[in-house]
Amino acid sequence: MTFKGMDVVSVRDLSREQIEQVLDLAQKMVPYAKGEKTTKILDGKILANLFFEPSTRTRLSFESAMTRAGGRCIEIAQPLTSSTVKGETLADTIRMVDGYSDAIVLRHPHEGAARLAAHFSSKPVINAGDGAGQHPTQTLLDLFTIRQQSGGIAGKKVVMVGDLKYGRTVHSLAEALAMFGADLTFVAPSLLQMPRETVKQVEKYGVSARLCTSLEKVIADADVLYVTRIQRERFPDPSEYLKVAGCYRVDNVLLREAKKNLVIMHPLPRVDEIAPEVDETENAKYFVQAFNGVPVRMALLSLVMGGEL
């Protein structure tokens, strides 16, 4: 299966076999991502990192991945420093950057922006998050982390908790986990429960996800706990945010009820939904998860740009 020249806008763009291909190659990339080995598979290639929304892990891990693979990056890291402040459309920005690079990574506040960019670019476009829509590369690194830390994905009981309505990471991940046959539970207040569209997509894979509001009731059976931040910036009405802020918190008291080998993940940044004391436990895998963005993105970039390890 060839990825060369392919856009990755949604996890739905990828088959299970393609996802496994990325994860298998990412495993081989780990020593290169750590700097223990060096490679020039993307020597001479240029990646355009276009970030019209704040980012730490995604932007830096794409830049690190490209550098570790021997390529280079050009970027827009602050929208106010680009010609968008002069009224330039996203379509024109993409047409222009298309001539400067071999692939484009785009983060944008508007859902559908990455699909639009793919339409106007002749080079592969990778969605790094579009509003409350999709975040496919986060899904890939999350799957990689679950497989790495839990010994597989199929049959694992995964509990997602927090902002499941606006949290784009869980939309992509839920669909991919269902594709791999995981058991899913969605824990959120009714205001922030998983969108019906995502639930329906999960059901297409034969998975009947459980929806509930109590984390305490489901923690004992979980193999993986995927925690998300209640995102103040996504709420159109601040008063609605205040109703749900701080409604879930993972601490050592909660973990007394959990399996000893529970894997705790978080796409980060966190606020107060995971207590700092949890960082010292064997369960905490969110910083490993953040690192895994480098080998996974190295793998994906090499595939779409035709690099060979």
C-alpha positions as CSV (number, residue, x, y, z in Angstrom):
1,M,0.0,0.0,0.0
2,T,1.5,3.3,-1.0
3,F,1.1,6.5,1.0
4,K,3.2,8.7,-1.3
5,G,1.4,11.9,-2.1
6,M,-1.6,11.0,0.1
7,D,-3.6,13.5,2.2
8,V,-4.3,12.6,5.8
9,V,-7.2,14.8,6.8
10,S,-9.3,12.3,8.8
11,V,-8.7,8.9,10.4
12,R,-11.4,7.8,8.0
13,D,-8.9,8.3,5.2
14,L,-7.0,5.3,6.5
15,S,-7.7,1.6,6.5
16,R,-6.8,-0.6,9.4
17,E,-4.0,-2.1,7.3
18,Q,-2.6,1.4,6.6
19,I,-2.8,2.3,10.2
20,E,-0.9,-0.8,11.1
21,Q,1.7,0.0,8.5
22,V,2.3,3.4,10.1
23,L,2.5,1.9,13.6
24,D,4.9,-0.8,12.5
25,L,7.2,1.7,10.9
26,A,6.9,4.0,13.9
27,Q,8.3,1.2,16.1
28,K,11.3,1.0,13.8
29,M,11.7,4.8,14.1
30,V,11.9,4.9,17.9
31,P,15.8,4.8,18.1
32,Y,16.0,7.5,15.4
33,A,13.4,9.6,17.3
34,K,15.6,9.3,20.4
35,G,18.7,10.3,18.6
36,E,20.3,6.8,19.2
37,K,20.6,6.3,15.4
38,T,20.6,8.8,12.5
39,T,18.9,8.7,9.2
40,K,18.6,11.0,6.1
41,I,15.5,9.4,4.6
42,L,13.9,12.9,4.1
43,D,17.1,14.7,3.1
44,G,16.3,17.5,0.7
45,K,12.6,17.6,1.7
46,I,10.8,20.6,3.2
47,L,7.8,20.4,5.5
48,A,5.6,23.5,5.8
49,N,4.2,23.7,9.4
50,L,1.2,26.0,9.3
51,F,-0.3,26.6,12.7
52,F,-3.1,29.1,13.0
53,E,-4.0,27.9,16.5
54,P,-1.7,27.5,19.6
55,S,0.2,24.2,19.8
56,T,3.2,22.9,21.7
57,R,3.4,19.1,21.3
58,T,2.0,18.7,17.8
59,R,4.0,21.6,16.2
60,L,7.3,20.7,18.0
61,S,7.0,16.9,17.4
62,F,6.4,17.5,13.7
63,E,9.4,19.7,13.6
64,S,11.5,17.2,15.6
65,A,10.2,14.3,13.4
66,M,11.2,16.1,10.2
67,T,14.6,17.1,11.6
68,R,15.3,13.6,12.9
69,A,14.5,12.3,9.4
70,G,17.0,14.6,7.8
71,G,14.6,17.1,6.4
72,R,13.8,20.8,7.1
73,C,10.8,22.8,8.2
74,I,9.4,26.2,7.3
75,E,6.5,27.5,9.4
76,I,3.8,29.9,10.4
77,A,3.7,29.6,14.2
78,Q,1.8,32.8,14.8
79,P,-1.1,33.8,12.5
80,L,-0.4,37.5,13.3
81,T,2.9,37.2,11.6
82,S,1.4,35.9,8.3
83,S,-0.5,37.6,5.5
84,T,-3.8,36.4,6.9
85,V,-3.9,39.7,8.9
86,K,-3.9,41.4,5.5
87,G,-6.9,39.5,4.4
88,E,-5.3,36.6,2.5
89,T,-7.5,33.6,2.3
90,L,-6.5,30.2,3.4
91,A,-6.8,28.9,-0.1
92,D,-4.3,31.5,-1.3
93,T,-2.0,30.7,1.6
94,I,-2.0,27.0,0.7
95,R,-1.4,27.7,-3.0
96,M,1.6,29.8,-2.1
97,V,3.1,27.4,0.4
98,D,2.5,24.5,-2.0
99,G,5.3,25.9,-4.1
100,Y,7.7,26.2,-1.1
101,S,7.4,22.7,0.3
102,D,7.0,18.9,-0.2
103,A,4.2,18.5,2.3
104,I,2.0,20.7,4.4
105,V,0.9,20.2,8.1
106,L,-2.1,22.4,9.0
107,R,-3.7,23.3,12.3
108,H,-6.7,25.6,12.0
109,P,-9.5,26.7,14.3
110,H,-12.2,26.0,11.7
111,E,-13.5,22.5,11.1
112,G,-13.1,21.5,7.5
113,A,-10.0,23.7,6.9
114,A,-7.7,20.8,6.3
115,R,-10.0,19.3,3.7
116,L,-10.1,22.7,2.0
117,A,-6.3,22.9,2.1
118,A,-6.1,19.5,0.5
119,H,-8.3,20.6,-2.3
120,F,-6.0,23.6,-3.2
121,S,-2.6,21.8,-2.6
122,S,-0.9,19.5,-5.0
123,K,1.3,18.3,-2.2
124,P,0.1,16.0,0.6
125,V,-1.7,17.8,3.5
126,I,-1.7,16.4,7.0
127,N,-4.4,17.6,9.4
128,A,-2.9,18.7,12.7
129,G,-6.3,19.6,14.2
130,D,-9.2,21.5,12.7
131,G,-11.5,23.1,15.3
132,A,-13.5,20.5,17.1
133,G,-13.2,18.1,14.1
134,Q,-10.4,15.6,13.6
135,H,-6.8,15.1,14.7
136,P,-5.6,12.0,12.9
137,T,-1.9,12.1,13.8
138,Q,-2.8,12.3,17.5
139,T,-5.0,9.2,16.9
140,L,-2.0,7.4,15.4
141,L,0.3,8.2,18.3
142,D,-2.5,7.3,20.8
143,L,-3.0,3.9,19.1
144,F,0.8,3.4,19.1
145,T,1.0,4.1,22.8
146,I,-1.9,1.8,23.7
147,R,-0.4,-1.0,21.6
148,Q,3.0,-0.4,23.2
149,Q,1.9,0.0,26.8
150,S,-1.0,-2.5,26.9
151,G,0.3,-5.2,24.6
152,G,-2.3,-4.7,21.9
153,I,-5.6,-2.9,21.1
154,A,-8.2,-5.5,20.3
155,G,-10.4,-6.3,23.3
156,K,-8.9,-3.6,25.5
157,K,-11.4,-1.8,27.7
158,V,-10.8,1.9,27.0
159,V,-12.5,4.6,29.0
160,M,-12.6,8.1,27.6
161,V,-13.4,10.9,30.1
162,G,-13.9,14.6,30.0
163,D,-14.7,16.9,27.1
164,L,-15.9,14.4,24.5
165,K,-18.0,16.9,22.6
166,Y,-15.4,19.5,21.7
167,G,-12.3,17.2,22.1
168,R,-11.2,16.5,18.6
169,T,-8.7,13.9,19.8
170,V,-11.3,11.6,21.1
171,H,-13.5,11.8,18.0
172,S,-10.7,10.4,15.8
173,L,-9.5,7.9,18.4
174,A,-12.9,6.5,19.2
175,E,-13.5,5.6,15.6
176,A,-10.0,4.0,15.2
177,L,-10.3,2.0,18.4
178,A,-13.6,0.6,17.2
179,M,-11.9,-0.3,13.9
180,F,-9.4,-2.4,16.0
181,G,-12.1,-4.0,18.1
182,A,-11.6,-2.2,21.4
183,D,-14.3,-2.0,24.1
184,L,-15.3,1.7,24.6
185,T,-16.9,3.6,27.5
186,F,-17.6,7.3,27.2
187,V,-17.7,9.2,30.5
188,A,-18.9,12.8,30.4
189,P,-21.6,15.2,31.6
190,S,-24.5,15.2,29.2
191,L,-23.5,18.6,28.0
192,L,-20.1,17.2,26.8
193,Q,-21.0,13.6,25.8
194,M,-19.6,12.1,22.6
195,P,-21.3,13.5,19.5
196,R,-24.0,11.2,18.1
197,E,-22.2,11.2,14.7
198,T,-19.1,9.6,16.3
199,V,-21.2,7.1,18.3
200,K,-22.9,6.0,15.0
201,Q,-19.5,5.7,13.3
202,V,-18.3,3.5,16.2
203,E,-21.4,1.3,15.9
204,K,-20.6,0.7,12.2
205,Y,-17.6,-1.3,13.3
206,G,-19.9,-3.5,15.5
207,V,-18.9,-1.8,18.8
208,S,-21.7,-0.7,21.2
209,A,-20.1,2.0,23.3
210,R,-21.3,2.6,26.8
211,L,-22.2,6.2,27.8
212,C,-22.2,7.2,31.4
213,T,-21.5,10.2,33.8
214,S,-19.7,8.5,36.6
215,L,-15.9,7.6,36.3
216,E,-16.0,5.8,39.7
217,K,-18.5,3.3,38.4
218,V,-16.3,2.2,35.4
219,I,-12.7,2.7,36.6
220,A,-12.2,-0.8,38.0
221,D,-12.7,-2.5,34.6
222,A,-10.6,-0.1,32.5
223,D,-7.4,-1.2,30.8
224,V,-6.8,2.3,29.4
225,L,-8.0,5.6,30.9
226,Y,-7.9,8.4,28.3
227,V,-8.4,11.7,30.1
228,T,-9.2,15.0,28.3
229,R,-9.3,18.6,29.4
230,I,-12.5,20.5,29.7
231,Q,-11.7,23.1,26.9
232,R,-12.7,26.6,28.0
233,E,-11.8,28.0,24.5
234,R,-14.3,25.7,22.7
235,F,-17.3,26.9,24.7
236,P,-19.5,29.5,22.9
237,D,-21.0,30.4,26.3
238,P,-18.6,30.8,29.2
239,S,-21.4,30.1,31.7
240,E,-21.8,26.7,30.2
241,Y,-18.1,26.0,30.8
242,L,-18.4,26.9,34.5
243,K,-21.1,24.3,34.9
244,V,-18.7,21.5,34.0
245,A,-15.2,22.8,34.9
246,G,-13.5,20.4,37.2
247,C,-16.2,17.7,37.1
248,Y,-13.6,14.9,36.8
249,R,-10.3,14.4,38.6
250,V,-7.9,11.5,38.5
251,D,-5.9,11.1,41.7
252,N,-4.4,8.3,43.8
253,V,-7.6,7.8,45.7
254,L,-9.4,7.0,42.5
255,L,-6.6,4.7,41.4
256,R,-7.1,2.5,44.4
257,E,-10.1,1.1,42.6
258,A,-8.2,0.6,39.3
259,K,-6.3,-2.3,37.8
260,K,-2.6,-2.3,38.8
261,N,-1.5,-2.1,35.2
262,L,-4.0,0.6,34.1
263,V,-2.6,2.9,31.4
264,I,-3.4,6.5,31.9
265,M,-3.2,8.8,28.9
266,H,-3.9,12.4,28.1
267,P,-3.3,14.4,24.9
268,L,-2.1,17.4,27.0
269,P,-2.1,20.1,28.1
270,R,-3.8,19.3,31.4
271,V,-5.2,21.7,33.9
272,D,-6.4,20.0,37.0
273,E,-8.0,16.8,35.7
274,I,-5.0,14.7,36.6
275,A,-3.4,15.3,40.0
276,P,0.4,15.8,40.0
277,E,0.8,12.9,42.4
278,V,-0.3,10.5,39.6
279,D,2.8,11.4,37.6
280,E,4.9,9.3,40.0
281,T,2.8,6.2,39.5
282,E,3.6,3.4,36.9
283,N,0.2,4.1,35.4
284,A,1.1,7.6,34.1
285,K,2.0,7.3,30.4
286,Y,1.0,10.7,29.1
287,F,4.6,12.0,28.7
288,V,5.6,8.7,27.0
289,Q,2.5,9.3,24.8
290,A,3.8,12.9,24.0
291,F,7.2,11.5,23.0
292,N,5.6,8.9,20.7
293,G,4.4,11.7,18.5
294,V,8.0,11.9,17.1
295,P,8.4,8.3,15.8
296,V,4.8,8.1,14.6
297,R,5.1,11.4,12.7
298,M,8.5,10.4,11.4
299,A,6.8,7.3,10.0
300,L,3.9,9.1,8.5
301,L,6.0,11.9,6.9
302,S,8.4,9.4,5.4
303,L,5.5,7.4,3.9
304,V,3.7,10.4,2.4
305,M,6.9,11.9,1.0
306,G,8.4,8.7,-0.3
307,G,11.3,8.3,2.1
308,E,12.6,4.8,2.7
309,L,14.3,3.7,6.0
